């Protein structure tokens, strides 16, 4: 009885298949280089500083009343910014973040806007921003009186509210000083964390309000 040996052609094909499998496994199982760290993407829109138009840009408006309204509308970009609206809530509960979500933990305005006696604003908000936790801070941290609620109102309504001493609790001179020099108002341009800054600068904002008052303090409709 003769012993049948495999044909040379079959051996070659089988050897090639085995070699191909080994080669593919070597490629798949070879050590892979560790991924290199990549910088986190930045939100350029958030980091950019929005500018305010200077008072001089409104000099070409001949009619003083029209110019006064235009000046206040430009200042309204700050007034209606979340940095300001969060502290001028429509209810006794302030809001936070650019989305103006209800403040957490739940707090209320309390006496003089300093928070409920059981949880004062100063319990968490200290003299300066605390970068590690992201909690903002200022020595005067508080919520505006309910008479100065801005949220949910038109710019014209806010304008008339600001001019009414019974609601603003300020004369026009005091209003200008508050806007141009108050440190808590100034926090809107130094909010810390990843918060968007109010447009322009406090000085530019104050200049617009000053020019608005000088032109008769006209309000938008």
C-alpha positions as CSV (number, residue, x, y, z in Angstrom):
1,X,0.0,0.0,0.0
2,X,1.4,3.3,-1.1
3,X,1.4,6.3,1.3
4,X,-0.1,9.4,-0.3
5,X,1.7,12.6,0.5
6,X,0.1,16.1,0.2
7,X,0.7,17.8,-3.0
8,X,3.3,20.6,-2.9
9,X,0.7,23.1,-4.0
10,X,-1.6,22.5,-1.0
11,X,1.3,22.9,1.4
12,X,2.3,26.2,-0.2
13,X,-1.3,27.6,0.1
14,X,-1.6,26.5,3.8
15,X,1.8,28.0,4.7
16,X,0.8,31.3,3.1
17,X,-2.5,31.4,5.0
18,X,-0.7,30.7,8.3
19,X,1.9,33.3,7.5
20,X,-0.7,35.9,6.7
21,X,-2.6,35.2,9.9
22,X,0.6,35.5,11.9
23,X,1.5,38.8,10.2
24,X,-2.0,40.3,10.7
25,X,-1.9,39.3,14.4
26,X,1.5,40.9,14.8
27,X,0.2,44.2,13.3
28,X,-2.9,44.2,15.5
29,X,-1.1,43.2,18.7
30,X,2.0,45.4,18.3
31,X,2.4,48.1,21.1
32,X,0.6,51.3,20.3
33,X,2.1,54.7,21.2
34,X,0.2,56.5,23.9
35,X,-2.0,59.4,22.7
36,X,-0.3,62.8,23.1
37,X,-2.1,65.4,25.2
38,X,-4.0,67.9,23.3
39,X,-5.0,71.4,24.5
40,X,-8.6,71.7,25.4
41,X,-10.7,73.6,22.9
42,X,-11.4,77.2,23.9
43,X,-14.6,79.1,23.4
44,X,-13.2,82.1,21.5
45,X,-16.6,83.7,21.4
46,X,-16.7,83.7,25.2
47,X,-13.1,84.9,25.6
48,X,-13.5,87.8,23.2
49,X,-14.3,91.1,24.8
50,X,-17.5,92.7,23.3
51,X,-17.0,96.4,22.9
52,X,-19.3,99.3,23.6
53,X,-19.7,102.1,21.1
54,X,-18.1,105.3,22.6
55,X,-20.2,108.4,23.3
56,X,-18.5,110.2,20.4
57,X,-20.1,107.7,18.0
58,X,-23.5,109.2,18.7
59,X,-22.5,112.8,18.0
60,X,-23.9,112.7,14.5
61,X,-27.4,112.2,15.8
62,X,-28.6,115.8,15.6
63,X,-31.9,115.4,17.6
64,X,-31.0,115.3,21.4
65,X,-33.9,113.1,22.3
66,X,-33.1,110.6,19.6
67,X,-29.5,110.7,20.6
68,X,-30.5,110.1,24.3
69,X,-32.5,107.0,23.4
70,X,-29.6,105.7,21.3
71,X,-27.2,106.2,24.1
72,X,-29.4,104.3,26.6
73,X,-29.9,101.5,24.1
74,X,-26.2,101.0,23.8
75,X,-25.9,101.1,27.6
76,X,-28.7,98.5,27.6
77,X,-26.3,95.9,26.3
78,X,-24.8,95.9,29.8
79,X,-28.0,96.4,31.7
80,X,-29.6,93.4,30.0
81,X,-26.5,91.2,30.2
82,X,-26.7,88.1,32.5
83,X,-24.0,89.6,34.8
84,X,-26.5,92.3,35.7
85,X,-29.8,90.6,35.3
86,X,-28.8,87.7,37.7
87,X,-28.6,90.3,40.5
88,X,-31.9,92.0,39.5
89,X,-34.3,89.0,39.5
90,X,-38.0,89.2,39.1
91,X,-38.6,87.1,42.3
92,X,-36.8,87.0,45.7
93,X,-34.6,84.2,44.3
94,X,-31.5,85.4,42.3
95,X,-30.3,83.6,39.3
96,X,-26.9,82.5,38.1
97,X,-24.8,81.5,35.0
98,X,-25.3,82.9,31.5
99,X,-28.5,80.9,31.2
100,X,-29.9,82.7,34.3
101,X,-30.8,79.5,36.1
102,X,-32.4,79.7,39.6
103,X,-29.6,80.1,42.2
104,X,-28.4,76.9,43.8
105,X,-28.4,76.4,46.7
106,X,-31.9,77.9,47.0
107,X,-31.6,81.3,48.6
108,X,-33.8,84.4,48.9
109,X,-33.2,88.1,48.8
110,X,-33.7,88.7,52.5
111,X,-33.2,92.0,54.4
112,X,-31.3,94.6,52.4
113,X,-30.7,92.0,49.7
114,X,-28.1,90.2,51.8
115,X,-29.8,86.9,51.8
116,X,-32.0,85.0,54.3
117,X,-30.8,85.3,57.9
118,X,-30.1,81.5,57.9
119,X,-28.0,81.7,54.7
120,X,-26.4,85.1,54.1
121,X,-24.8,85.9,50.7
122,X,-21.5,86.3,52.5
123,X,-21.7,82.6,53.7
124,X,-20.5,81.6,50.2
125,X,-19.6,84.9,48.4
126,X,-16.5,86.3,50.1
127,X,-14.4,89.4,49.4
128,X,-13.1,88.2,46.0
129,X,-13.7,85.5,43.4
130,X,-12.6,82.1,44.6
131,X,-11.0,80.6,41.5
132,X,-10.7,77.0,42.8
133,X,-14.5,76.6,43.3
134,X,-15.6,79.2,40.8
135,X,-17.7,81.0,43.4
136,X,-17.8,84.7,42.6
137,X,-17.1,87.3,45.3
138,X,-17.2,90.9,46.3
139,X,-17.4,92.7,49.7
140,X,-20.8,94.1,48.7
141,X,-22.3,91.0,47.3
142,X,-26.1,91.1,47.5
143,X,-29.3,91.1,45.4
144,X,-30.9,94.3,44.2
145,X,-34.1,95.4,45.9
146,X,-37.3,94.0,44.4
147,X,-38.2,97.5,43.3
148,X,-35.2,97.3,41.0
149,X,-36.2,93.9,39.4
150,X,-35.1,94.0,35.7
151,X,-35.7,90.4,34.5
152,X,-38.6,90.0,32.2
153,X,-38.9,93.8,31.5
154,X,-38.3,95.7,28.3
155,X,-35.4,98.1,28.1
156,X,-37.8,101.0,28.2
157,X,-39.5,99.7,31.4
158,X,-36.1,99.3,33.0
159,X,-35.2,102.9,31.9
160,X,-38.3,104.4,33.5
161,X,-37.7,102.3,36.6
162,X,-34.1,103.6,37.0
163,X,-35.4,107.2,36.7
164,X,-38.0,106.7,39.4
165,X,-36.5,107.5,42.8
166,X,-39.3,105.6,44.6
167,X,-38.0,102.4,42.8
168,X,-34.4,103.1,42.2
169,X,-33.8,104.7,45.7
170,X,-31.3,107.0,44.0
171,X,-31.2,110.5,42.6
172,X,-29.8,110.8,39.1
173,X,-26.4,111.8,40.5
174,X,-26.4,108.8,42.8
175,X,-27.4,106.6,39.9
176,X,-24.5,107.8,37.8
177,X,-22.0,107.3,40.6
178,X,-23.4,103.8,41.3
179,X,-23.0,102.8,37.7
180,X,-19.6,104.4,37.0
181,X,-17.9,103.7,40.3
182,X,-19.6,101.0,42.5
183,X,-17.3,98.0,43.0
184,X,-20.1,95.5,42.9
185,X,-21.3,96.9,39.5
186,X,-17.6,96.7,38.4
187,X,-17.6,92.9,39.1
188,X,-19.5,92.4,35.9
189,X,-16.2,93.1,34.0
190,X,-14.2,90.8,36.3
191,X,-16.5,87.8,36.9
192,X,-13.8,85.1,37.1
193,X,-14.2,81.5,36.0
194,X,-15.6,80.9,32.5
195,X,-18.3,83.6,32.9
196,X,-18.8,86.0,30.0
197,X,-17.9,89.5,30.8
198,X,-20.3,92.4,30.3
199,X,-19.5,94.4,27.1
200,X,-16.9,97.2,27.2
201,X,-15.7,98.5,30.5
202,X,-17.3,100.1,33.6
203,X,-15.9,103.5,32.6
204,X,-17.4,103.2,29.1
205,X,-20.7,102.1,30.6
206,X,-20.6,105.1,33.0
207,X,-19.8,107.5,30.2
208,X,-22.8,106.3,28.2
209,X,-25.1,106.7,31.2
210,X,-23.7,110.2,31.9
211,X,-24.2,111.3,28.3
212,X,-27.8,109.8,28.4
213,X,-28.6,111.9,31.5
214,X,-27.0,115.0,29.9
215,X,-29.3,114.7,26.9
216,X,-32.5,114.5,28.9
217,X,-32.5,110.9,29.9
218,X,-35.0,109.8,27.3
219,X,-36.3,106.2,27.4
220,X,-37.0,103.8,24.6
221,X,-40.6,103.0,24.0
